[in-house]
């Protein structure tokens, strides 16, 4: 009997020829990631429980990304302690303010198809865009994996989403995953794996695939996958010295269910406060003024996202009374935008550009919301209080929709600005 992508990876990582949904396995981890919310607490716990010994210093990636630069004494002190701990442990891969963790790992070649990657952040599901089984874990689990290099799993059932048709202009991957969340709920894949396949899935770029797998956890997924194909191999070819090959499910793999979505007539989607699955098409939104428009995060701060934003903003200006904040997902992306002149386009449009990092996404840094304010954001969560005051409101949309909304000062259909 064939296996899904999750089953194949967990079987390989646990030394089994075959695994079945519902079984418990202990799997060896290929890579562990932790950042400035998770690394140091896990390090302290590891020192307390396991004498501070790591299982493999070359298989741990540590990233400072949530508070960059440090906005207060507490975060500065955490960063200081992280730098000292990384040095004492001899950890090889440490990215200090160079970008968001979920951009850095793929960008720097730490993700390979068929690998098992765990991270101290819920959006670790992102790496499934490159065919890896990746999942977020808690502080205690990070400490355990840091020392042992393994963790137990219940083999998940898998749901398959078949994406058909061709995306229309002005509609992108963010609209696809918001549509799925709205139609199937935020719990459809609770402790299940999800595979995205079909002609429209294969047509997506790696950047757009990462948008969808990043938000896989928002529909409950333990793992979220695209098959690793020629695009995957090309993306990773010059980023890693390790061999990279296509990877996907067996042809006779069995699924809990299969759902189909034709994207041909899909309109821009918006997740309304305060839940990810409170989704409406842009034509249903009506008049929603916005105080702040934010483009960035581990969901939509990538090069392709920001280049589409640049094309839309060129020659236009942000509406007075609306703040537009743009934060690239990595320093490398920032440099590419600068070389191409797109940073100047953003500035001339009235945007405020932040250093590579998470920015206001988690409500801790640069651009948090005041009571009564409304934001439209390209981020992945719109929970009450997520970006600041619990009395503020967050709408989630694609980078194009956010940019168009900044121009008009209200949530706006971007297609009117795209010919």
Beta strands, then each sheet from edge to edge (+ up, - down):
strand 1: 24-28
strand 2: 31-35
strand 3: 60-64
strand 4: 93-96
strand 5: 116-119
strand 6: 133-136
strand 7: 150-154
strand 8: 158-164
strand 9: 193-197
strand 10: 223-226
strand 11: 257-262
strand 12: 269-271
strand 13: 279-281
strand 14: 292-295
strand 15: 323-327
strand 16: 352-354
strand 17: 374-377
strand 18: 393-396
sheet 1: 1+ 7-
sheet 2: 4+ 3+ 2+ 5+ 6+
sheet 3: 10+ 9+ 8+ 11+
sheet 4: 12+ 13-
sheet 5: 16+ 15+ 14+ 17+ 18+
end
